[in-house]
Amino acid sequence: MHNTTCASAIARELYGEDWEDNFLELNASDERGIDVVRDRIKSFARTSFGGVDHRIIFLDEADALCVPPGTEVVTGYPSSPEVKPIEEVSEDGEPIPSVDFETNEVQSDKGKLVDSGVADFFELELDDGRTMLASLGHPFFVVGDDGRLVEKELRELSPGDEIADFGDEIGVSRCDTCGDWTAGRFCSVDCKNEGHSREMQGESNPMYGTEWSDERREKIVETLSDGRLAGENNPNYGGEFHGVSVWEMDEEAIDRFREKISKRRSGTPWEEWVVDANPEAVKEQIGRSSAEWWDDLYDDRKAELVEKATENCDYPVCDITGDNNPMRNPEVAQKVSEALMGHEPTGGNTRYSEELSHLVRSGWEYEVAKALQDAGVEYEYEPEFELSDSVFHPDFLIDDIVIEVKGVAKLWGQTEKVEEFLETYGDDYRFIVVGDGELPHHEHYTRDEFEPALVSDGGLQPVQTATVRNIEYSHRGKAYNITMKGTPNFMLANGILTHNTSDAQSALRRTMEQFSNNVRFILSCNYSSRIIDPIQSRCAVFRFSPLSDEAVAEEMRHIADAEGIELTEGGVDALVYAADGDMRKAINALQAASVTGEVVDEEAVYALTSTARPEAVHEMVEQALDGDFTAARSTLDRLLTEEGIAGGDVIDQLHRGVWEFDLDDEAAVRLLDRIGETEYRITRGASERVQLEAMLASLALED
């Protein structure tokens, strides 16, 4: 009897006519996730009817979500995503972006790898040619009428359905060179080099069709004849080619280059200047060396350098060196000092951004402002907050959220101001620091972690979708999943959003503890190892073995008599063999066979269940063991193509029939060894036909 039917029968026995009021069943076709656990299960657990001591919640197929190895997923931070196979995700956890269900925006999150055992995988193909593999119970997301993301399992999807696609938002695309999924134009340095080489071929080369004139040659010779590459200064001096880039040369050449550049720039060796250097001392020395270099230049050379540095400026350039500096005039200096009194000092990176329509004081500040504007988040730049004896101007104000972008807090001396701000306004505003965590704060994010979704107003962003073209069976193999710390979803490398269940199980565990006095939970699964340990430790585990052949045969005869179905003994044997102890499978096969004809015999059963006759499998093995590979391959081809039997089913039937074949112990052991190896290779994603033929070939070659 099917497990759900069995659970329903128990509920009827316990509660009588009121069983539906005290029994909640969630099966594999229900939406899964934290929302279900929080809403449906908690709502059911809180209510009570009829004064019963305990109510029952039955969760069926709680372990049916996974994807195969080799499935590429998006990891890293949203601002700097990476692409890697799912099996390479850390078991200890790493940054993985997810989508906030409240805003539909990509956010920073963390996740870790979960081993999900073995599963049957189906290929889902989209209209644009993208494909992905997942188990039937694995949910994707569709967009509801209210714009919110709704889970929908693969088994529920059909051609024409549209699933959520965040490829553009996360920034993944095909590599320009090899076509693999990547976060950028190229997936590797080799592809980047090859791609750039292609771009410079033919008419794409800016020098295409250009002849080297005497003027061009003279200009290059003149530029290179200033001594920079003369004699030993030439990295290829001595006739040995060290490489086109100094960093690609041998260590000796690189060391010589380091020493020369160090002496030219600061007068000190590389180790002292770079490796073991004091930053402040190096800055001072570089400044002194630069000043000495400038003083040693002739006036004509200085004028030439100034003209070259300012030739692209769109504002007047004046010489304010020496006596030309207006600040040397005491009256001017006094006026400037009075004008600046009370103003905060600004850094040298302060500039007006036409794109943002306000000042920015650093490139980092620009990044945050640009991200907020691109996300449609409105803000006030540098709002004013009155303190006891000064004014505090944080970078951004978004409703009741204050954001301060700060690299090194101590350098700017604002710690005391921030402390006073939090003491004065901390109850009214949420203070976020992006950068230096030493600055007092309510929330802190690094440069890579900060995303506009962290401060958005909760409005739903529109979601792009991709249309399903086709779904078909692929193979049976190893399975993995990712458990997320925050929101239970992650993105495949092609941008499609998918779901995980461990978070829902964690929420379920808390619910089980909360309502242990009045609710009992029943979890049904194929692989108990996929249920998290905290739940398993709270359960009594019952393992059910397959039904006996006699029990299945008896029930088939009983149903046939009750329904008026003419069932032959050969048909009974075929149903028993195809069911392999699964009563539901036997009943479904009997029902399907009864519709196709008046008599249910073995021909009808084997045809409808895509099951090979035991004698056909036996014949194939005997042919291989006798050394007749051609005949064995022909039998295999008939089973796969004409009878439509899946390679995994052939393996299962081979394994079931080993000891039923008339084989001596040595031949049976050899066959089991080959079956095990073939099954492993198929589960790892290898071709079923190739591996089955290889197995037959190995049997045929044995002495």
Secondary structure, 3 states (H helix, E strand, C coil): CCHHHHHHHHHHHHHHHHHHHCEEEECCCCCCCHHHHHHHHHHHHHCCCCCCCCEEEEEECCCCCCECCCCEEEEEECCEEEEEEHHHCCCCCEECCEEECCCCEEECCEEEEEEEEEEEEEEEEECCCCEEEECCCCEEEEECCCCCEEEEEHHHCCCCCEEEECHHHHCCEECCCCCCEECCCCCCHHHHHHHHHHHCCHHHCCCCCCCCCHHHHHHHHHHHCCCCCCHHHCCCCCCCCCCCCHHHCCHHHHHHHHHHHHHHHCCCCHHHHHHCCCHHHHHHHHHHHHHHHHHHCCHHHHHHHHHHHHCCCCCCCCCCCHHHCHHHCHHHHHHHHHHHCCCCCCCCCCEEECCCCEEECCHHHHHHHHHHHHCCCCCEECCCEECCCCEECCCEEECCEEEEEECCHHHHCCHHHHHHHHHHHCCCCEEEEEECCCCCCCEEECCCCCCHHHCCCCCCCCCCEEEEEEEEEEEEEEEEEEEECCCCEEEECCCEEEECCHHHHHHHHHHHHHCCCCEEEEEECCCHHHCCHHHHCCCCCCCCCCCCHHHHHHHHHHHHHHHCCEECHHHHHHHHHHHCCCHHHHHHHHHHHHHHCCEECHHHHHHHHCCCCHHHHHHHHHHHHCCCHHHHHHHHHHHHHHCCCCHHHHHHHHHHHHHHCCCCHHHHHHHHHHHHHHHHHHHCCCCHHHHHHHHHHHHHHCC
